[in-house]
Amino acid sequence: MNNIDPQLNFVLRFFRRGKFDPQRAWKKIAGPRIPHYFWLVPAAAAILLFVFIRRQNVWTEYRSYDVPQSFALVDGTRITLAPQASLRYQPHRNPRTVAMSGKVFYEVARDESHPFTVTLESARVQVLGTSFQVFESDSTVSVNVVSGLVRFSGTEGDGILLAAGQSASLSGSVPVMEASALPNAAAWATGRFHYDSTPLEVVLEELSAYYGVSLSAPAEGKCLTGDFTTDSLDEILELVEQALDVRIDRQSE
């Protein structure tokens, strides 16, 4: 009996006519059975991991073609793209970091623990919560701030801080503050002009550039304060003439 196979020995010892349960005996010999679907668990985990990693690396891209278009990002930031502009970012990995080309206006949702960053080939713009415009052309990058504070840096140095109403452009690898920037560079996106004791000659220069006309008036010593929508140039000129008691001449360019 000592030379008998252990499994057969078990059957011979416990066999009783009419009482032997082969399945029960087999469970004692072979141990608990693993469910047939058990192998699916690691496979499902691998699939979920693959989907998660792939989702983290997905890029979302926005483009504007013939007219400005506005979009909302996942963090609540609103962007307005000028014609032919584009913006891309990874909403599941870096929702507060974007790459862009062309002209884009930003209204950034405030998050003090996660600065919002605009990356370009030769520059970087970083904010917490503010509104500003970034314009990238073939020759330079310019930033115009409407509200809040913006840090504008090139490929060298720590950059400069810009407050509301200030503008700067990239000169080589370092941004330089603009001494006489037009006050409403982002009017195409905001839909309004804001003037605060602004010299009339500056107002007319800006309106001329925006509407593609040539405007002139005896403006010496005259300043304008007020807000105007961009809907109608005729309405703006009428209000300015009444407020400053001037006659504005207009010629098509």
Secondary structure, DSSP 4 states (H G I P E B T S, - for coil): -TTS-HHHHHHHHH--TTT--HHHHHHHHH-SPPPTTTTHHHHHHHHHHHHHHHHHT--EEEE--SS-EEEE-TTS-EEEEPTT-EEEEETTTEEEEEEEEEEEEEEPPP-TTS-EEEE-SS-EEEESS-EEEEEE-SS-EEEEEEES-EEEE-SSS--EEE-TT-EEEEETTEEEE-SS--TTTTHHHH-EEEEEEEEHHHHHHHHHHHHTEEEE---TT-EEEEEEESS-HHHHHHHHHHHHT---EEEE-
